[in-house]
Amino acid sequence: MTDSRTRVLLADTPGDGPAVAARAPGRVNLIGEHTDYNGLPVLPIAIDRDVLVVARRRSDDTVELSNADPAFPPRRYVLRGEIPPFPPGDWGNYHKAAAVGLRTVLGGERSLPGGSFRAHGAIPVAAGLSSSSALTVACGLAHLALADVERPRLELADLFARAERYVGTLGGGMDQAATLLAEAGHALHIDFFPLRTRPVPVPARAGFVVAHSLELAEKSGRVRGLYNQRVVECRLACALLARRTGVPATRLGDFPDRTALLASLARLLPEDEVLAEALPDLLGVTPEELRASLVGGEALAAPGRFTLRRRVRHVLGEAERVAAAEQALRHGDLGALGELMNESHRSCAEDYEVSTPALDQLAALARTHGALGARLTGAGFGGAIVALVEREGVAALIAALDRHFYAARGARSELRLAVEPGGGAVVKRLGGAT
């Protein structure tokens, strides 16, 4: 990992203490959208685009952050007492998230040394490719190495998933697990609560193209309320389903017979939006209990109204598609996988309402020009699609997207790219002064 990029970052990282480098890849979710925080599986791949962080240990408890991209200004904070976040959306919060999470499990505020950290990202930002989680993981791994501490990767995946909620987004654990645990040439089937993974071989003839919609999907910024709204709607729906079925459940993944539950949604959940004032009676709780345990103080896009049935229909149907997609990969049936991806996009658009006209157009264009399947990837509300194509058709698909989508918008060519299923994060000690 000591390549030219590492050497450049190291030369720009102040100090003469021990130095480390950590590389964390982005990820593309092939299928399984908005299922992770519901305790249901996902099927992502890590990609050959990454965030690289080079760090030097300091003798005090100060953290200095800098970024090779001037769009992300330097940041500085102290590892002492409570660590308040920077303003919402600030890139420095991802380092703080990792540090706060690590201090919690390592034994308090003196468990981590200060350090100078310099980052370089090769993952398109706010594209739904997990650039933010890759930054969190790379910063966290580098900080652990500066502290001369090692932890099992499965433990770290769970730790960083919980830690990243520091930025205010109620995410699941897919991104961190994929970034840390992926294997080259494989997708990663991930189950949650508890976190479990298994690699799934990807046929060599499968090609993947990621294409940015030109709409930013900033989960710590504009999209935060929209994303959190879906999380809260699933919590509310789960509570109502538990009450009406008598099954104790805190997540949709807790229900044992989800196929039967999916078939019964029309009887169990209201079709129309539910107003906030109607929820206490529906759920058998007081307004105060509702706010404290189910809604909380999170930023929501529409806190006064909630969609329940369609959200659950997507989540339960998506979990079934994940299981079918794994089998399609294992049998080398790319046609079946492509159709499942198309079904997933329709569900994301119609039931979960996280697609946009640009994402819909990109997915349709990809299918028209050779893709076996195409769907939004990541949280939605902008970001990117992933298209599955026979490997020999990758270049033709990219050229078609350039002609029919990007050229008319004057967009840069790096916003669409072919990706390979890559391996997980790595960390290396670099020694002292250069």
N, C-alpha and C positions, 0 to 999 in steps of 0.2 A: 504493500500500500504506500510505500515511500516513493511516489511518482512525482512528476514535476509540479502538480497542483499542491501536493503536500509540502514540498520544499518551499514553494512560494509563500504559502500560508505560514509556515514555520518561521521564515525569515521576517515576516511582518508581525509576529506575535512577540510582544515585549517580554523582557525578563531573561534570566539565565538558569531558571530552575528546570527540573525534570520535565520533559515534554512527551505528549501522547497525541495520537491521531485516532479519531473514531469516524467510521463511515456507516451511514444508515440509509438503506434504499427507500425509495418511494414504493407504492404498491398500486396495483389496479385490481379492483374487485370484479371478478368475472361474473359473479352472481351472489345474491344474498344481501340485499340492500335494506338497511334499517332493521335488520334482524338481531344484530349483536347485542344491543342494549335491552332487547326483549328476551335474551337467554336462548336464542336460536342461532343455527350455524351460518357460516359464511364460507366463500370459496375464492379467496384472492390469490394473486401472484405478486411477489416482489419483482421490481423491474430494474433494468440496468441504468437507472438514473438515481442520483443519491444526494445527500447532504454530507459534506465533509467538515469536521470540526477538529482543529488543531489547538491544543491547550498547553500552557506552561503553569506549573505550580508557583504560587506566590507564598511569601513568608507570613502574610497577614490574612485577614478574613474578608478581603475585598474581591469581588468578581468584576472583571472588566470584559465587556463583550464588544466585538467588532465584526463587521460583515464585509466580504469582498464586494458585495453589491451596494453602491452608495445610496440606494433607495432605503436601506435599513441603517439608520444612524447608530453611532456607538452608544452603549449603555453601561451603567456602573451601579452596583449595589453592594451592600454589606451582608455577610452571612451571620447576622446577629439578631436575636429576638424574633419577633414576628416579621415576616417579609411581605409587605403589602405589594400588590401587583402594580405594574405600570398602567397607564390608561388602557382601556379596552382596545384590542386589536394590535397592541404594540408587540413587535417580534421578540423583545426581551422577555416577555412573560413565559415563553416556552422554556427558556433556561431556568427561570425562577420556578416553574412548575416542576421540572426535574429535581432541582435542588431541594425544594420543600418536601417533595415526596421521599427523596433519599434520606434527608435528615430524620424524617419520621420513623424510618425503619432502622437507621444506623445508630440511633442513640442520641439525638439532640443536636444542638447548634454547633458543637465543636467536632462533629463527626466528619465534616467536609473541610478541606483546606480552601483558601482563596485561590484564584487562578485567573489567568488571562486566556480568553477563548476567542478564536477567530474562525468564522464560518464561511463556507462557500456552498451554495446550493445549485445543483444541476437539474432540479425537479421544477417544472413550471408551477408557479405559485398560484394558490386559489383555483386549482384545476381539478380538484377532487382526487388527486394522486397522493395525498398524505404527506405533502411537504412539511406541514407543521409537526406531525408526529415524528417524522424522520429527524427534524431539528431537535425535538425533545429527547428522542432516544440517543442521537449522536452527542448532545450536550451531556446527558446523564451518564453515558458510557465513558466519555472523556473525564468527567468529574470523578466517577468511581475509580478510574485508573490513576488519577492524580492522588486519590486517597489510598491507593494500593489495596483496594477492596475488590473482591469478586463475588458475584451472586449468580445463581442458576438463571438461565435465560427465561424459563417459564415464570419464575418469580418476578423477574424484571418486567416481563410483558404485562403482568397484572399490576405491578407497582406503577409503571409509567401510564397505564390506562387510567388508573385512579388519579394519579398526580396531574394529568393534563386537564382535569376538570377545574383546576385552579384558574384557567383562562375564562371559565364561565360557560363552557359548552358541555351538555350532558351526554357525552359520547360513550360508545361501548368500548370494546377492547380489540376490535379487529385490526386497526392500523398498527398498533404497537406489537401485537403478536406476529403479524405478517412481516414487519420490518425486522424483528429479532429472530424469528424462527423459520423463515422460508428456506427452501432448498432449491438450488439451481435445477431447471428443467422440470419443476413440479409446481402445481398449485398446492395450496395449504387449506385443508378442511379444518375449520376452527369451531370448537364448541365452547360454551361459556358456563360459568357458575357450577362447577369449577372449570377453569381454562384447560382445554385439551386440544391437541393438534395431531393431524396425521397428513403426511405428504401424499399427493395424488399425481401420478405421472401425467405429463402433458405430451401428447403425440408430437413427434418431431415435425410433422407436416402442418401443424397448427401455427398460424401467424396472427399476431395481434397488432392492431393499429389504434393508437389513442389520438383523439382529435379534440382540441379545445373549442368550446362554443363561443369564445371571446367574451363570455360573461363570467366575472369573478365570483367564486363560491367561497367567501370568507366566513368560516364558521365562528371566528372570534369577532367578526364585525357585523355587517349587514344581515348575514344569514342566521346569526345566532338565535334570534327570536323565532324564526321559522323552524329551525331545527329543534329547538327546545319545545316548541309547541307540539311537534309530533311525538316527542318523548313523553310529555305529560298526557297527551291524548291516549297513548298506549297504556300508561299507568291507570288512568281513569277507566278505560275499557276493561282492563284486567280486573280491577276492583269490582266493577259491576258484574262481569262474568263470574267471578268467584262467588259473589252474593247469590246470583241466580242459579248457579249450578251446584252450589254447596261444596265446591272443590277449593281447598285453601291454596291460593296462588298469589305470588307477588309480582310475577312476570308471566307474559304469555307463554313462555317456554315451560312453565311449571305444569301446564295442563297435560295429563297423560294421553288423552285421545284427541289429538288436535285435528285429525281428519273429520271426526264426528262433530267437533266444535265448529269447524269451518262450515259444515253443512247446516248447522243450526243457528247461524248468526242472525238470520232474518227474524227469528223468534226471540233471540236473547238481547239484541242491541238495537237501539233506535236508528232508523235510517237517516233522519234529519239531524242537523246540528243540535247539540244540547246547550242551552244557556247555562251560565255559571250558577245562577240562582236556583236552578232545578236540580243541581247535582247532590246537595245534601240529602234531599228526600230519596232520590234514586239510590244513593249509596248507603243510606242509613247512618250518616255521620252528621256531626254539627258543622257549621261553616268554619269554625276555628280548626277542627280536626282535619277538614278538607284542605284548608290552606297549609297546615303544618306538614301533613304526611303525604299528600298527593300532588299538590300544586307547588307548594313551597314559594320561595322568593325569586325563582328564575325568570329571566327575561323571556316573555312570550310575545308572539306576533299578534295574537287576538285573544287576550286572557278572558274575555267575556263569553266565548263560544267555542265549543269543542265538537269535532267530528270523531265518531267512535267506530261505527260498523265498517266503514270503508278502510279505515286504518288497519283494523284487525284482519280484514279479508286479505289485504296486501301481505301483512306479516306472515300469516299462517300459510298462504299460498306460496309465498317466497321461500319459506322453509322447505316445502315439498319440492320446489324447483331446485333448491340446492342439492337435495338428496338425489334427484334425477340427474342433475348435471355431473355429480361425481361419478355416477355409473356410466354416463355417456363418455366422460374422459377415459375411464378405465377400459371401456370397450372400443375406444378410438372412433366413436360415432360423432364426428364434428357436426353433421347435419342436425342431429338431435340436440346437441349443445347450443347450436345457433338458434334453433327455434325456442328453446328455453330462455335464452337471452332476450329474444324478441318479446316473449310473453312477460318477462320481468320488466322490460321497459314500459310496456302498456300498463302494467299494474302500478309501476312507479308514477306514471303520468296521470292515470285516471283515479286510482284509489288512494295513493299516498300523496298525490299532488306536489311532487318535488321536481318535475320536469319543467322545461321552458320551451317556447316555440323554437329557439335556436337548437336546443338539444334534440327536439323531435325532428327538426329538419336534417340535422347532421346524421342521426340514426337512419332516417329514411334514405338519404343520399347514399350512405354506406351500403345499405341493402340493395339499392338499385344498381350499384356499381361493383358487385361481386362479393359483398360480405355475406357469410352464412347466417350471421346474427349480429345485432348491434344494440347497445343499451347505454343509458347514462351510467356512470361509475362514480362512486363517492356519494356524498350526501345529496347531491342535486342542487337545485336553485341556481344553476349555472355550472361552471366547471366543464368536464369533458365527457365524451362517450368512449367506449371501448368496442371495437369491431373485431369479430372473428373471421378470418379469411384463410383459405389455403395458402401456404407459405409463398408459392410462386405468384400469387395474386397481390401481394402486399404493395409492390411498387405501383401497379396499375390503380389500386384503390387510393393510394395517397395522391397520385396524379389527378384522379377524378375529383377528390375533395378539394384539391388546389383550384381546379377549374371552376367548380360549381359552387363552392362556398367561400374560400379564402380570397380568390382573386378579386371578386366584386367588392370585397371589404378592405382591400389593401393590406391584408394581414401578413405577418411574418411567417415564413415557412416552418420555423421551429415549433410552432404551435400544433403541429401534427407530427407524430413520430411512430415508428415501428418499435415495439418493445419485446424483450425476451424474458421468460421466467427466470429470475435471478436468485442468488443466495441472500442470506440475511446479513445483519450488521456485523462489522468486524472492528476490533480495536487493537492498536499497536503502540508499544512504547518506543519513543524516538530518541531518548537520551537527554542530555543537557544542552549546553549552548551549541549554536551552529558554528 
